[in-house]
C-alpha cells in the first residue's frame, strides 16, 4: 500500500473513531492488493483507483463500527466482495462474523481473503437469501447489515428472521430518508428506530446516513 493511501486509511479511520494498528493496516493492504488482482477476472468492484477503494469500500464499511459491541455475533447479507463485513472484522477482531453471498466465485474470493488475512471466528456461507430452505440460523445474530442488497422494505424482510429480539438491523442509506418513510417501516414491521447517524466519508463529500432498527 502506497504511503499516502496508508495515511488516508489510518487518518480516515481515526476520524471515524477507530485506531488501526500496524497488523490491521497490513491486513487492509493485503485485502486491497488481492481485491485488485481478482477484479481482473471476476467483477468484484467497479472502482479501479486505490484511494477510491479505501474511501468508498473500506472507510464506508467502518462507519458501522460505532453501532457494534466487541463480542457481538453479526451477519453481512449479500456480502459481495466482503463489504462491510470484512473491514469490520479487521477493525474489530473480537466480532464473530458470518458473510453470506450467493455467487460461487465471490464466495471463493471471500474464503481466499479469510485465509490470507488469517481471520478467526468468521464463517462464509453460499446461500440465496430469498430461499425458503435457507441454511442460515434464525434469530441468532446481534446485528444484521448489508450494502444495497435490496430496497429498504425488502431488506428489513430478509433481515428480520436472522436477528435476535432486541438486536439491530443496520441500514446504510445513500441519502437521508424522510421520517415518513422510516415511520412506515416501523408500522409495517416489528421494529423501532434505535438510532440514526449521519456521516460524510473522510476525504470526500459523500454523505451516508445509517439507521439502526431494533427488533421488537
Backbone bond lengths (Angstrom), bond angles and torsions (degrees), N, CA, C in turn:
res aa  C-N    CA-C-N  psi(-1)  N-CA   C-N-CA  omega(-1)  CA-C   N-CA-C  phi
1 X - - - 1.467 - - 1.521 108.88 -
2 X 1.335 117.17 126.60 1.447 120.47 179.51 1.526 110.07 -60.16
3 X 1.328 115.16 152.91 1.459 120.24 -175.29 1.522 111.98 -56.90
4 X 1.332 116.97 -44.68 1.466 118.97 -177.66 1.525 111.95 -68.39
5 X 1.340 117.30 -32.54 1.462 120.70 176.49 1.526 109.98 -68.68
6 X 1.321 116.66 -41.56 1.469 121.38 176.91 1.527 110.23 -61.13
7 X 1.322 116.82 -40.73 1.468 120.67 179.21 1.524 111.16 -66.33
8 X 1.338 117.20 -37.77 1.466 120.84 177.41 1.529 109.80 -62.19
9 X 1.326 116.40 -44.02 1.459 120.33 179.27 1.522 111.21 -65.41
10 X 1.324 116.72 -45.17 1.463 120.31 -177.13 1.524 111.42 -68.79
11 X 1.327 116.73 -46.34 1.464 120.44 179.98 1.531 110.82 -68.58
12 X 1.331 115.90 -42.77 1.458 119.81 -179.65 1.513 112.46 -62.46
13 X 1.324 117.24 -43.21 1.462 120.20 178.30 1.523 110.80 -66.23
14 X 1.327 116.77 -36.02 1.458 120.56 177.01 1.528 111.29 -63.23
15 X 1.327 116.67 -38.54 1.465 120.43 176.90 1.527 112.00 -64.47
16 X 1.333 115.91 -23.45 1.464 121.00 176.74 1.530 111.86 -92.25
17 X 1.331 116.07 6.50 1.463 120.78 177.16 1.516 114.29 85.83
18 X 1.334 116.76 21.99 1.470 121.73 -176.27 1.520 109.14 -122.18
19 X 1.319 116.44 129.04 1.456 120.85 176.89 1.526 109.20 -108.39
20 X 1.316 116.58 108.76 1.456 121.55 -179.22 1.526 110.34 -88.47
21 X 1.345 116.18 133.99 1.457 119.53 176.39 1.531 109.84 -85.94
22 X 1.328 116.45 179.24 1.460 120.34 -175.16 1.529 112.36 -65.29
23 X 1.319 116.48 -36.01 1.471 119.44 177.95 1.525 110.08 -64.04
24 X 1.303 116.95 -42.93 1.465 120.33 -179.76 1.525 111.34 -66.34
25 X 1.315 116.78 -40.13 1.468 119.71 176.89 1.526 110.81 -62.88
26 X 1.336 116.03 -38.10 1.462 120.14 177.86 1.537 110.34 -66.47
27 X 1.331 116.88 -39.16 1.462 119.81 177.38 1.526 111.42 -62.11
28 X 1.316 116.38 -42.15 1.468 119.26 177.00 1.530 110.33 -63.86
29 X 1.321 117.05 -36.71 1.464 120.59 178.28 1.530 110.46 -62.08
30 X 1.333 116.77 -46.83 1.461 120.67 178.95 1.530 111.06 -63.05
31 X 1.313 115.55 -40.89 1.471 121.31 178.34 1.526 110.31 -59.55
32 X 1.323 116.94 -47.43 1.459 122.16 -179.95 1.531 111.23 -60.22
33 X 1.316 116.38 -47.10 1.463 120.56 -177.71 1.525 111.36 -64.27
34 X 1.345 116.55 -43.12 1.459 119.62 -178.32 1.532 111.27 -71.72
35 X 1.328 116.42 -34.51 1.463 120.74 175.72 1.533 110.38 -59.59
36 X 1.323 116.80 -46.32 1.461 120.87 -179.30 1.535 111.21 -66.22
37 X 1.321 116.71 -37.15 1.465 120.47 179.63 1.525 110.98 -65.93
38 X 1.327 117.11 -48.11 1.465 120.76 -179.44 1.527 111.20 -69.02
39 X 1.317 116.46 -29.36 1.464 120.59 -176.39 1.534 111.97 -67.01
40 X 1.315 116.73 -16.25 1.463 120.32 176.05 1.528 111.47 -71.48
41 X 1.336 116.17 -21.16 1.461 120.87 -173.69 1.528 113.17 -114.87
42 X 1.324 117.46 -32.12 1.458 120.41 175.92 1.531 108.70 -132.37
43 X 1.305 115.78 152.03 1.461 120.43 -175.29 1.535 110.91 -79.88
44 X 1.333 115.65 100.07 1.459 120.78 177.92 1.523 111.81 -104.31
45 X 1.322 117.10 -34.85 1.458 121.92 179.37 1.516 109.36 -155.16
46 X 1.318 116.07 148.10 1.463 120.25 176.12 1.526 111.16 -84.66
47 X 1.333 116.61 -9.79 1.465 120.91 -178.10 1.529 110.27 -81.60
48 X 1.304 116.60 135.84 1.470 121.71 -179.79 1.530 112.35 -111.73
49 X 1.325 115.93 -26.81 1.458 121.96 -173.80 1.535 110.53 -84.01
50 X 1.344 116.79 133.43 1.470 121.04 -177.78 1.527 112.02 -57.66
51 X 1.319 116.64 -43.15 1.463 120.26 -178.45 1.522 110.85 -62.59
52 X 1.320 116.16 -42.63 1.466 119.83 179.18 1.526 111.49 -63.64
53 X 1.322 116.35 -41.34 1.467 120.20 179.36 1.526 110.44 -62.33
54 X 1.325 116.40 -44.50 1.474 120.63 -179.72 1.526 110.57 -62.18
55 X 1.331 116.66 -44.49 1.473 120.00 -176.42 1.531 111.30 -75.74
56 X 1.335 116.54 -50.61 1.463 120.34 -169.94 1.526 114.14 -85.16
57 X 1.320 116.92 -15.35 1.461 119.83 176.31 1.534 111.91 -112.76
58 X 1.343 116.91 -57.59 1.464 119.33 -175.50 1.535 111.96 -69.22
59 X 1.334 117.15 -57.21 1.463 119.71 -177.26 1.524 111.66 -67.04
60 X 1.321 116.44 -37.76 1.461 119.60 177.64 1.530 110.51 -59.32
61 X 1.316 117.09 -42.81 1.466 120.67 177.51 1.528 111.52 -61.37
62 X 1.313 116.11 -38.78 1.470 120.61 -175.54 1.525 113.21 -72.38
63 X 1.341 118.42 -10.13 1.470 118.93 176.72 1.530 111.10 -64.22
64 X 1.330 118.08 -17.41 1.466 120.65 179.52 1.524 113.64 -78.95
65 X 1.310 116.94 -12.18 1.458 119.59 -165.38 1.526 113.42 -64.13
66 X 1.328 117.42 -30.45 1.465 119.69 -177.06 1.529 112.40 -71.63
67 X 1.334 117.31 -11.93 1.460 120.87 178.48 1.531 112.50 -88.96
68 X 1.327 116.89 -11.73 1.454 121.75 -169.72 1.519 112.40 -104.26
69 X 1.326 115.83 153.13 1.461 122.06 173.02 1.515 109.03 -108.08
70 X 1.327 115.80 151.88 1.456 122.13 -168.10 1.521 114.23 -55.68
71 X 1.314 117.66 -40.11 1.459 120.90 -172.18 1.522 113.82 -97.35
72 X 1.325 117.33 9.97 1.456 120.49 -175.06 1.521 112.61 -68.16
73 X 1.334 113.92 153.72 1.454 121.94 170.37 1.529 107.19 -102.59
74 X 1.317 116.70 120.46 1.463 121.26 -171.45 1.522 110.29 -128.23
75 X 1.334 115.32 159.34 1.468 120.50 -179.50 1.524 110.02 -135.88
76 X 1.320 114.84 134.91 1.465 123.88 177.57 1.524 107.03 -107.34
77 X 1.328 117.13 111.71 1.467 119.96 -176.02 1.536 109.72 -99.47
78 X 1.332 115.00 131.81 1.461 119.70 -174.17 1.512 110.50 70.95
79 X 1.332 116.12 49.84 1.468 121.53 -167.85 1.523 114.24 -68.33
80 X 1.333 117.89 -26.47 1.464 119.49 179.01 1.517 111.95 63.38
81 X 1.320 116.64 -118.60 1.461 121.94 178.16 1.532 112.05 -88.37
82 X 1.345 115.86 11.72 1.465 119.34 174.66 1.497 115.77 107.51
83 X 1.327 117.38 9.58 1.466 120.29 -177.82 1.522 110.16 -102.44
84 X 1.329 117.27 129.52 1.461 128.88 7.01 1.528 115.15 -95.57
85 X 1.345 118.61 -0.69 1.457 120.73 -169.19 1.509 116.03 -60.48
86 X 1.342 118.09 -44.87 1.461 120.08 -176.66 1.535 113.25 -67.87
87 X 1.337 120.09 -47.14 1.469 118.29 175.60 1.528 112.96 -58.32
88 X 1.330 117.38 -36.94 1.466 120.00 177.91 1.523 110.81 -66.01
89 X 1.320 117.61 -39.75 1.460 121.54 177.79 1.527 111.11 -64.58
90 X 1.323 117.13 -40.47 1.469 120.14 177.71 1.525 110.40 -62.69
91 X 1.329 116.32 -45.15 1.472 120.85 -176.54 1.522 112.97 -74.53
92 X 1.345 116.78 -31.10 1.472 121.78 179.31 1.534 108.18 -125.73
93 X 1.340 118.03 81.26 1.463 120.76 -174.06 1.532 113.89 -60.73
94 X 1.324 117.97 -22.28 1.466 120.35 -177.64 1.523 113.35 -78.05
95 X 1.336 117.83 -11.14 1.457 120.48 175.76 1.534 109.71 -64.13
96 X 1.336 115.62 142.68 1.461 120.61 168.81 1.524 106.28 -98.47
97 X 1.330 116.53 116.01 1.466 121.22 -168.23 1.519 111.04 -117.75
98 X 1.324 115.57 135.40 1.463 122.20 170.25 1.523 108.22 -116.43
99 X 1.324 116.00 129.27 1.459 122.30 176.53 1.518 108.27 -109.09
100 X 1.323 116.84 129.90 1.461 121.47 179.95 1.526 109.06 -118.14
101 X 1.316 115.61 124.95 1.463 121.35 -179.53 1.525 108.37 -145.82
102 X 1.333 116.24 136.95 1.468 120.65 -175.49 1.525 113.19 -84.10
103 X 1.329 117.52 -30.32 1.460 120.36 -170.97 1.523 111.48 -87.20
104 X 1.324 115.15 127.94 1.465 122.40 -171.72 1.525 112.39 -58.63
105 X 1.337 118.01 -44.31 1.465 119.97 -176.74 1.525 111.57 -66.79
106 X 1.318 116.83 -35.72 1.463 119.38 177.34 1.526 110.98 -70.76
107 X 1.324 117.05 -35.17 1.465 120.40 174.48 1.525 110.07 -61.23
108 X 1.331 116.63 -41.38 1.465 121.05 177.70 1.531 110.72 -60.97
109 X 1.331 116.10 -40.32 1.459 119.71 177.66 1.528 110.83 -63.74
110 X 1.321 117.47 -45.57 1.472 121.13 -179.34 1.534 110.58 -60.54
111 X 1.315 116.81 -40.77 1.471 120.20 178.64 1.523 111.40 -66.30
112 X 1.329 116.04 -35.57 1.462 120.14 176.59 1.532 110.90 -64.30
113 X 1.324 117.35 -42.37 1.466 120.67 178.72 1.521 110.78 -66.40
114 X 1.311 117.29 -40.59 1.470 120.66 176.54 1.524 110.73 -56.65
115 X 1.338 116.01 -46.02 1.465 120.58 179.85 1.523 111.22 -67.32
116 X 1.313 116.23 -46.54 1.460 121.68 -176.32 1.525 112.06 -61.37
117 X 1.320 117.11 -40.93 1.466 121.64 -176.83 1.516 112.60 -90.78
118 X 1.340 116.81 -1.96 1.465 122.54 -179.53 1.532 111.14 54.12
119 X 1.327 115.62 52.65 1.457 121.28 -177.90 1.526 110.18 -88.05
120 X 1.330 115.97 133.81 1.460 122.41 179.55 1.528 109.28 -105.88
121 X 1.343 114.98 161.46 1.464 120.97 178.90 1.529 112.20 51.95
122 X 1.310 114.69 48.85 1.464 120.69 174.83 1.520 107.91 -138.01
123 X 1.316 116.22 128.77 1.464 122.23 -178.67 1.524 108.83 -116.78
124 X 1.317 115.57 137.59 1.467 121.53 179.54 1.514 108.14 -118.04
125 X 1.328 116.15 122.21 1.461 121.98 -174.89 1.524 109.67 -121.82
126 X 1.335 115.46 129.28 1.461 119.56 172.56 1.516 107.85 -90.60
127 X 1.324 117.30 114.98 1.461 121.55 -176.51 1.512 110.16 -160.49
128 X 1.323 114.86 150.86 1.460 121.50 171.46 1.519 107.93 -93.90
129 X 1.319 116.53 123.48 1.457 121.15 -175.68 1.523 112.03 -62.38
130 X 1.329 116.71 -31.97 1.456 120.61 -175.18 1.532 113.18 -78.85
131 X 1.325 117.64 -10.47 1.451 120.92 -176.24 1.528 111.77 -67.25
132 X 1.319 115.75 131.92 1.465 120.07 178.38 1.520 111.32 -71.80
133 X 1.325 116.45 -16.65 1.465 120.54 178.08 1.529 109.96 -104.31
134 X 1.296 116.12 36.44 1.462 120.88 -177.47 1.524 110.74 -59.90
135 X 1.323 115.52 140.66 1.472 120.96 178.65 1.526 111.82 -89.01
136 X 1.322 117.43 4.08 1.457 120.29 -177.50 1.519 110.66 -74.63
137 X 1.348 117.10 139.64 1.469 119.89 177.92 1.523 111.00 -68.99
138 X 1.314 116.44 138.69 1.459 121.28 -176.98 1.525 111.28 -93.10
139 X 1.323 115.01 147.50 1.476 122.59 176.10 1.523 111.60 49.09
140 X 1.336 116.53 43.28 1.468 121.07 -173.39 1.521 114.65 -114.96
141 X 1.334 117.77 -10.04 1.458 119.36 -168.23 1.528 112.06 -114.98
142 X 1.327 114.34 144.62 1.471 120.66 177.47 1.517 111.09 -76.07
143 X 1.327 116.34 -28.00 1.464 120.27 179.38 1.520 110.12 -151.86
144 X 1.320 115.31 143.47 1.463 123.59 174.25 1.523 107.16 -118.96
145 X 1.330 116.69 139.00 1.458 119.43 176.14 1.517 109.96 -147.69
146 X 1.323 114.64 164.21 1.456 121.38 -178.48 1.517 108.73 -166.25
147 X 1.335 115.55 161.72 1.461 119.87 171.51 1.515 108.19 -118.19
148 X 1.334 115.71 108.46 1.472 122.45 171.61 1.519 113.74 56.08
149 X 1.345 116.88 39.10 1.460 119.13 177.78 1.530 111.44 -73.44
150 X 1.347 117.40 -28.71 1.462 121.85 -177.05 1.515 108.35 -168.79
151 X 1.341 117.70 163.75 1.470 119.14 171.14 1.526 110.38 -54.45
152 X 1.325 116.07 156.69 1.459 121.44 -169.54 1.530 112.53 -53.26
153 X 1.320 118.03 -48.32 1.467 120.57 -177.22 1.535 111.16 -61.86
154 X 1.328 116.81 -43.35 1.465 120.70 178.80 1.526 110.90 -65.92
155 X 1.315 116.22 -38.75 1.464 121.04 179.18 1.529 110.84 -61.59
156 X 1.323 117.30 -43.91 1.461 120.88 178.48 1.527 110.09 -60.51
157 X 1.320 116.45 -42.07 1.471 120.52 178.55 1.527 111.77 -61.44
158 X 1.333 116.89 -40.88 1.464 120.81 179.32 1.529 111.73 -69.00
159 X 1.327 116.30 -36.80 1.457 120.96 -173.61 1.524 113.59 -81.03
160 X 1.322 117.53 -33.25 1.468 121.68 -172.85 1.532 113.89 -53.63
161 X 1.324 119.85 -46.04 1.464 118.47 -178.37 1.525 114.05 -64.79
162 X 1.331 116.95 -20.18 1.468 121.00 -173.83 1.521 113.51 -88.64
163 X 1.332 117.19 -28.03 1.464 120.97 -171.52 1.532 110.58 -90.30
164 X 1.323 115.52 145.60 1.455 121.49 176.38 1.525 110.33 -67.59
165 X 1.311 116.32 158.90 1.457 119.43 171.24 1.529 108.52 -62.82
166 X 1.309 116.51 130.33 1.459 120.97 -175.55 1.515 113.60 87.36
167 X 1.353 116.63 -6.31 1.455 120.81 178.80 1.525 111.59 -81.16
168 X 1.324 115.85 174.95 1.460 121.61 -173.17 1.524 112.21 -110.99
169 X 1.314 115.00 139.27 1.458 122.69 167.27 1.522 105.99 -109.04
170 X 1.316 116.81 111.95 1.460 121.80 -175.43 1.520 109.94 -95.19
171 X 1.310 115.76 123.08 1.460 121.57 -178.61 1.519 109.40 -111.18
172 X 1.331 116.47 120.20 1.453 122.60 179.86 1.526 108.04 -95.43
173 X 1.305 116.24 102.44 1.458 121.84 -175.38 1.519 109.87 -96.66
174 X 1.332 115.08 135.43 1.460 119.37 179.65 1.515 112.23 -68.83
175 X 1.310 116.40 -31.18 1.457 120.29 178.51 1.520 108.17 -145.42
176 X 1.298 115.61 163.71 1.447 120.57 -172.45 1.532 111.43 -65.47
177 X 1.328 114.34 127.38 1.462 120.49 174.91 1.528 108.99 -88.41
178 X 1.313 115.71 148.61 1.459 119.23 -179.94 1.522 110.10 -70.34
179 X 1.314 115.56 154.02 1.462 120.60 176.42 1.534 110.28 -59.96
180 X 1.319 115.78 -32.34 1.462 119.25 179.30 1.520 110.54 -63.49
181 X 1.332 116.67 -44.36 1.460 120.98 178.81 1.520 110.93 -61.07
182 X 1.324 116.58 -46.72 1.464 120.48 -179.48 1.521 110.61 -66.98
183 X 1.322 116.22 -36.55 1.461 120.16 177.60 1.511 111.94 -63.37
184 X 1.335 116.39 -38.00 1.468 120.49 177.61 1.526 111.51 -62.84
185 X 1.329 116.03 -38.82 1.466 120.64 176.93 1.527 109.78 -60.51
186 X 1.322 116.59 -44.28 1.468 121.13 -177.80 1.529 111.85 -68.64
187 X 1.319 116.58 -27.31 1.467 119.89 176.29 1.523 111.48 -76.92
188 X 1.319 116.04 -34.52 1.466 121.15 -174.84 1.525 112.81 -81.38
189 X 1.337 116.75 -31.77 1.465 121.06 -174.17 1.528 110.42 -124.59
190 X 1.338 117.57 158.80 1.470 120.79 179.27 1.530 112.06 -77.89
191 X 1.326 115.52 65.79 1.464 121.78 179.15 1.523 109.23 -138.06
192 X 1.324 114.88 156.76 1.462 121.59 171.10 1.521 107.39 -130.79
193 X 1.318 116.55 159.01 1.464 120.22 179.00 1.526 108.61 -82.84
194 X 1.319 116.00 115.00 1.464 121.21 -179.66 1.521 111.52 -85.80
195 X 1.336 116.49 -36.40 1.465 119.95 -174.67 1.520 109.66 -167.29
196 X 1.314 116.29 147.18 1.470 122.72 172.40 1.530 108.09 -129.54
197 X 1.312 115.83 136.69 1.462 119.84 176.10 1.519 109.05 -136.17
198 X 1.311 115.43 142.24 1.459 121.46 176.66 1.517 109.85 -112.68
199 X 1.309 116.40 141.80 1.460 122.53 -179.75 1.524 109.66 -133.57
200 X 1.314 115.52 152.35 1.459 121.88 160.14 1.515 105.45 -113.19
201 X 1.312 117.09 121.29 1.457 120.11 -176.78 1.520 110.11 -59.34
202 X 1.342 117.57 133.32 1.457 120.71 178.59 1.524 112.13 -53.13
203 X 1.319 116.00 143.36 1.464 123.99 178.07 1.535 112.05 63.27
204 X 1.328 116.46 28.71 1.460 120.08 178.61 1.519 108.46 -157.31
205 X 1.324 116.08 177.01 1.464 121.22 171.84 1.523 110.82 -113.77
206 X 1.338 115.42 22.78 1.467 121.53 -177.77 1.524 109.66 -79.07
207 X 1.325 115.00 124.63 1.464 120.04 -179.67 1.527 109.51 -95.13
208 X 1.307 114.65 141.45 1.457 121.07 179.19 1.522 108.77 -139.28
209 X 1.319 116.57 130.64 1.455 120.29 172.59 1.521 108.27 -116.67
210 X 1.323 116.09 134.19 1.451 121.90 178.17 1.523 108.63 -116.96
211 X 1.314 115.52 127.20 1.452 121.71 177.12 1.512 108.79 -112.53
212 X 1.324 116.05 128.30 1.458 121.87 176.37 1.519 108.57 -100.84
213 X 1.333 115.89 110.88 1.455 121.69 174.43 1.528 109.01 -91.83
214 X 1.298 117.35 131.78 1.457 121.94 178.71 1.523 109.52 -101.31
215 X 1.330 116.00 128.34 1.474 120.38 178.98 1.522 109.04 -72.87
216 X 1.318 116.67 125.71 1.470 120.76 -175.74 1.527 111.39 -105.89
